[in-house]
Structure formats: structure tokens, C-alpha cells
Amino acid sequence: MADLKDTPKTRARAVPAKKAAKAATAAAKTAAAAKAASRKTPGVAGLRTKGGAVLTREAEAALLAEAESGYDPDKLVPRKAAGRPSLSSGGGASHRINVRVDDEIFDVLQRVAIDSGRSPSELVREVLRAAYGPRS
């Protein structure tokens, strides 16, 4: 490097390198500060509750004590089944059919559904029941 002359051209090449080094140093300091700050937070290894709140050490201790004391099976709430409720009498999966209609029928179906506060599917089920359902 001793053979490089100190000219405006060589100085111009050195300035971006110095800026890049300063930027890298600043980024490293910022990352280190963020890491140090994360260690100071009261959360447990960055865990959050289902609602998004930070899980604090106190909350962790309370949950652990509750779990260790045991749960009363009569107070447990069963989970709801995922998905829509079944329309079948047996409680299994409901049958699904796809029907293509022209624009006029589609517009009428949408208008009646909005006016009556029901879904298009519900309206189609009613029409099919009325036309082909069990006779009383």
C-alpha cells in the first residue's frame, strides 16, 4: 500500500470503504443492543400467549402451579369440532354438490338471499326440499 500515491482519485476510493465499515459497525452495535434488550425483557424465551401477550415469568409460574395441582375434569371445556356443522342427520360430513346457473338465476338468487337475510345455499336447500323433499 505504500506505493499508492495520495491523490484525489485514491481518496475517492477510500471514502466509500470507510462509510461501509462505519455502517457495518453501526449495524453490529444495533444488533448487539437488540439482543441485550431481549435478554432484559420479562418474557420467557420470547414466548407469547394465544392472544399475543408476552408470557412473563410470573404467568409461567402461575400456569405451572395450576397444571401441577391438577385439573377438575368437570370444569374442562371440550374443544369444538373444526369446520361447519353437519347438515346430515347422521352427523357425518354433509354432501356437497356444485350447480352452474346462468346470470339471470344467479342475480335472482343473490337478490332474494340479501332481501331475506339468508345464504344462497340455504335458499337452494329450501327450494329443493319444497320441490322434492319428503311429502307430509
HUKADA-V285830 format. One record per residue. N is the residue number from 1. RES is the residue in one small letter. OMEGA is omega in whole degrees, 0 to 359 (* if undefined). NEAR is the number of other ideal C-beta (glycine too) atoms within 8 Angstrom. D_FIRST is the distance of its C-alpha to the first C-alpha in Angstrom with 1 decimal. Layout:
BEGIN
N | RES | OMEGA | NEAR | D_FIRST
N | RES | OMEGA | NEAR | D_FIRST
END
This chain:
BEGIN
1 | m | 182 | 3 | 0.0
2 | a | 182 | 3 | 3.8
3 | d | 177 | 3 | 5.4
4 | l | 179 | 6 | 5.6
5 | k | 177 | 4 | 8.9
6 | d | 180 | 5 | 10.7
7 | t | 178 | 6 | 13.3
8 | p | 180 | 5 | 15.8
9 | k | 179 | 6 | 14.7
10 | t | 176 | 10 | 11.1
11 | r | 180 | 9 | 13.0
12 | a | 178 | 7 | 15.6
13 | r | 183 | 8 | 13.5
14 | a | 183 | 8 | 12.3
15 | v | 179 | 8 | 16.0
16 | p | 179 | 7 | 17.5
17 | a | 178 | 8 | 15.2
18 | k | 179 | 8 | 16.2
19 | k | 179 | 8 | 19.8
20 | a | 179 | 8 | 19.8
21 | a | 178 | 8 | 18.7
22 | k | 180 | 8 | 21.4
23 | a | 179 | 8 | 23.9
24 | a | 178 | 8 | 23.4
25 | t | 179 | 8 | 23.8
26 | a | 179 | 8 | 26.9
27 | a | 179 | 8 | 28.3
28 | a | 178 | 8 | 28.0
29 | k | 179 | 8 | 29.8
30 | t | 179 | 8 | 32.4
31 | a | 179 | 8 | 33.0
32 | a | 179 | 8 | 33.3
33 | a | 179 | 8 | 35.7
34 | a | 179 | 8 | 37.8
35 | k | 179 | 8 | 38.1
36 | a | 180 | 8 | 39.1
37 | a | 181 | 8 | 41.6
38 | s | 178 | 8 | 43.1
39 | r | 183 | 6 | 43.8
40 | k | 182 | 5 | 45.7
41 | t | 182 | 7 | 48.0
42 | p | 183 | 6 | 51.6
43 | g | 180 | 10 | 51.6
44 | v | 177 | 8 | 51.9
45 | a | 177 | 4 | 48.7
46 | g | 181 | 6 | 48.7
47 | l | 179 | 7 | 52.1
48 | r | 176 | 8 | 54.4
49 | t | 179 | 8 | 58.1
50 | k | 179 | 3 | 59.6
51 | g | 177 | 4 | 59.9
52 | g | 180 | 5 | 56.1
53 | a | 178 | 6 | 56.5
54 | v | 179 | 9 | 54.0
55 | l | 182 | 10 | 55.8
56 | t | 179 | 9 | 55.8
57 | r | 179 | 7 | 56.5
58 | e | 179 | 7 | 60.0
59 | a | 178 | 9 | 60.8
60 | e | 181 | 10 | 59.7
61 | a | 180 | 8 | 61.9
62 | a | 179 | 8 | 64.8
63 | l | 179 | 8 | 64.5
64 | l | 179 | 8 | 64.2
65 | a | 179 | 8 | 67.3
66 | e | 181 | 8 | 69.2
67 | a | 181 | 7 | 68.3
68 | e | 180 | 6 | 69.3
69 | s | 178 | 5 | 72.6
70 | g | 181 | 4 | 73.5
71 | y | 175 | 7 | 74.5
72 | d | 183 | 6 | 78.1
73 | p | 180 | 5 | 78.6
74 | d | 181 | 4 | 81.1
75 | k | 180 | 6 | 78.5
76 | l | 180 | 7 | 75.8
77 | v | 180 | 4 | 75.5
78 | p | 178 | 4 | 75.3
79 | r | 177 | 4 | 72.5
80 | k | 177 | 4 | 73.5
81 | a | 180 | 4 | 73.3
82 | a | 175 | 3 | 70.5
83 | g | 182 | 3 | 71.4
84 | r | 178 | 4 | 74.4
85 | p | 182 | 3 | 77.9
86 | s | 174 | 9 | 80.0
87 | l | 181 | 5 | 82.7
88 | s | 181 | 9 | 84.5
89 | s | 180 | 3 | 87.5
90 | g | 178 | 5 | 86.2
91 | g | 178 | 5 | 83.0
92 | g | 180 | 6 | 80.7
93 | a | 178 | 5 | 78.4
94 | s | 177 | 8 | 79.9
95 | h | 181 | 5 | 80.4
96 | r | 175 | 4 | 78.3
97 | i | 177 | 4 | 79.2
98 | n | 181 | 4 | 77.5
99 | v | 176 | 5 | 79.7
100 | r | 179 | 3 | 78.7
101 | v | 178 | 6 | 80.6
102 | d | 184 | 5 | 80.8
103 | d | 183 | 5 | 79.5
104 | e | 179 | 6 | 82.9
105 | i | 180 | 8 | 83.5
106 | f | 180 | 9 | 80.0
107 | d | 179 | 8 | 80.4
108 | v | 181 | 8 | 83.8
109 | l | 179 | 12 | 82.5
110 | q | 181 | 9 | 79.6
111 | r | 180 | 8 | 81.9
112 | v | 180 | 9 | 84.6
113 | a | 180 | 12 | 81.9
114 | i | 181 | 7 | 80.5
115 | d | 184 | 6 | 84.0
116 | s | 179 | 7 | 85.3
117 | g | 179 | 4 | 82.2
118 | r | 179 | 6 | 81.9
119 | s | 175 | 6 | 79.4
120 | p | 179 | 8 | 80.0
121 | s | 180 | 6 | 80.3
122 | e | 178 | 9 | 83.0
123 | l | 179 | 13 | 84.9
124 | v | 178 | 10 | 84.8
125 | r | 179 | 9 | 86.0
126 | e | 180 | 8 | 88.9
127 | v | 180 | 8 | 89.9
128 | l | 177 | 9 | 89.8
129 | r | 182 | 8 | 91.8
130 | a | 183 | 6 | 94.4
131 | a | 189 | 6 | 94.8
132 | y | 184 | 4 | 94.6
133 | g | 180 | 7 | 94.5
134 | p | 178 | 3 | 97.3
135 | r | 180 | 3 | 100.7
136 | s | * | 2 | 102.4
END
